[in-house]
Amino acid sequence: DAKTTQPPSMDCAEGRAANLPCNHSTISGNEYVYWYRQIHSQGPQYIIHGLKNNETNEMASLIITEDRKSSTLILPHATLRDTAVYYCIVPPQAGTALIFGKGTTLSVSS
Amino acid sequence: GAGVSQSPRYKVAKRGQDVALRCDPISGHVSLFWYQQALGQGPEFLTYFQNEAQLDKSGLPSDRFFAERPEGSVSTLKIQRTQQEDSAVYLCASSLSGQKHNYGYTFGSGTRLTVV
C-alpha cells in the first residue's frame, strides 16, 4: 500500500493561500491521490483527486509532482470555514475502502 | 434524500447494553461503508456493502459488531454487549459506483456513541 506522510498541523491567515503537502513516495503507477477534509463534528468531505495531471475544482487545486511522489493541496483563499483536518489518501488498488491516517489539522485565523 | 442520514445523532448506552445505529444512504448509491472514529483519530474502516452483499467485514473489531443492509438501501450497525472501548463516532458513507477504485464517498455526520 502506498502510505502517505503529512505534517500534523499548519496555520494559515484568512484570505491567504493554504498549501498542504503530502508525501507518497511508494505510490504505484495506477494509484490515485485523494484528498478529504473533516470539519469539527462532521463527517469527512471529499475534496478532489488526481492521477498525474494537476486538477482543479470549485473547492481546491491539486498539484502532483512529475515523479508522483508528492502532492500539494491548495486552497487559494482560505476562510475561517476551511479550518479542518485534511486527509491525503492513496487507496490501494487491491483494497476495498479508503484508509484514513491522522491528516493535517489546518487552522485558519483572522 | 440529499445526503447520507444517520440516526440517532447521539447515543448513550450502559455497559452491556445492545445498540443499533442506522444509516440512510443517498438513494441509488450502490456502495455503503461503516467507519469508527475514536477521539483525535482518523476514521477506521469497519465494513463494506455492495447493494445487500457484505463484501468486506475485515475491520469489525469483534464478533459483538454486526452490520446488515438487507434490501440494499438502509443499513444498520449493531453492537452487542457494549463496552467502554466502543465509545466513538460511527460514520456511514455511500458512493454511487459499485466499482472498485472509485473513492468519492459521501459521509453522514455520524452517531456519537458513549458507553457508560
Chai-1 contact restraints between the chains, C-beta under 6 A:
chainA,res_idxA,chainB,res_idxB,connection_type,confidence,min_distance_angstrom,max_distance_angstrom,comment,restraint_id
A,Y34,B,Y103,contact,1.0,0.0,6.0,A-B,restraint_1
A,Q42,B,S109,contact,1.0,0.0,6.0,A-B,restraint_2
A,G43,B,L91,contact,1.0,0.0,6.0,A-B,restraint_3
A,G43,B,F107,contact,1.0,0.0,6.0,A-B,restraint_4
A,G43,B,G108,contact,1.0,0.0,6.0,A-B,restraint_5
A,G43,B,S109,contact,1.0,0.0,6.0,A-B,restraint_6
A,G43,B,G110,contact,1.0,0.0,6.0,A-B,restraint_7
A,P44,B,F107,contact,1.0,0.0,6.0,A-B,restraint_8
A,Y46,B,G104,contact,1.0,0.0,6.0,A-B,restraint_9
A,P91,B,Y103,contact,1.0,0.0,6.0,A-B,restraint_10
A,T96,B,Y48,contact,1.0,0.0,6.0,A-B,restraint_11
A,T96,B,D56,contact,1.0,0.0,6.0,A-B,restraint_12
A,A97,B,F33,contact,1.0,0.0,6.0,A-B,restraint_13
A,A97,B,F45,contact,1.0,0.0,6.0,A-B,restraint_14
A,A97,B,Y48,contact,1.0,0.0,6.0,A-B,restraint_15
A,L98,B,Y103,contact,1.0,0.0,6.0,A-B,restraint_16
A,F100,B,G42,contact,1.0,0.0,6.0,A-B,restraint_17
A,F100,B,P43,contact,1.0,0.0,6.0,A-B,restraint_18
A,G101,B,G42,contact,1.0,0.0,6.0,A-B,restraint_19
A,K102,B,G42,contact,1.0,0.0,6.0,A-B,restraint_20
A,G103,B,G42,contact,1.0,0.0,6.0,A-B,restraint_21
